[in-house]
Amino acid sequence: MHDLDQLAFDHAPMGLALTEDRIIRTCNGTFAEMFGYRKEDLIGQSFRRLYGTDQEFHQIRDIGLEPLRRSLPYTDERLMQRADGSRIWCRFRARTLTPEAPLRRIVLSFALIDNASAGPKLTPREREVLLLLSKGQTSKEMGRVLGLSPRTVEDVRARLLKKFQVKSVAVLLARLSGHQAGKGGR
C-alpha cells in the first residue's frame, strides 16, 4: 500500500507539500511545476522564495494559525510568485500535524485558480495592495501595514480597478478568484 500512497502523492492533480518551520521538506511534481521549479530545487528551501516580498512572507505567517491550533484545516486564496517572477492566484489549504505549534509540521495544498495570471502586469505595490484587499483590509489598515497614507492606497486601488476594467473591488476579487463577473461589474 505504501507504493500506492507515494504514487497518489506524486501524481495528485494539485500541488502538495510538507513543510517544517516553513521549510519545504517534500513536494510533488505538480507543486514544483505550478511554481516553475524542479522538485529538487525546492526541497530544503524556505517558502519565502514563493512570495514576492519579505513583507508578504512575514505577514502571511500568522494568518490561519487559530484554526490550525484547534486541529481544523485552513483555506484561503493568495497571490504567489513563480520562479520567473510572474504571479499566480492560488487556492491554498493547510492542515497541521502539530496543533501545539502549527507551523512546525504542516501539509499544504495549492490549486491554481483559472485565469489567475491573465490580465495586466502588476507593480510590486499593486500586488501588496491586492493581497491586503483580498484579506478585507480597509485603506487605513493597508496604509498602516505598508507605511503609506490612506490616500495613496486609494490611488493604487483606483489604478487596479482601471487596469482590470472593473467598477468595484468585489468584482476585481471575484474575477481574480475565478468567478465569472462582467467587465463592468454587472
Order of alpha helices (4+ residues) and beta strands (2+ residues): alpha-beta-beta-alpha-alpha-alpha-alpha-beta-beta-beta-alpha-alpha-alpha-alpha
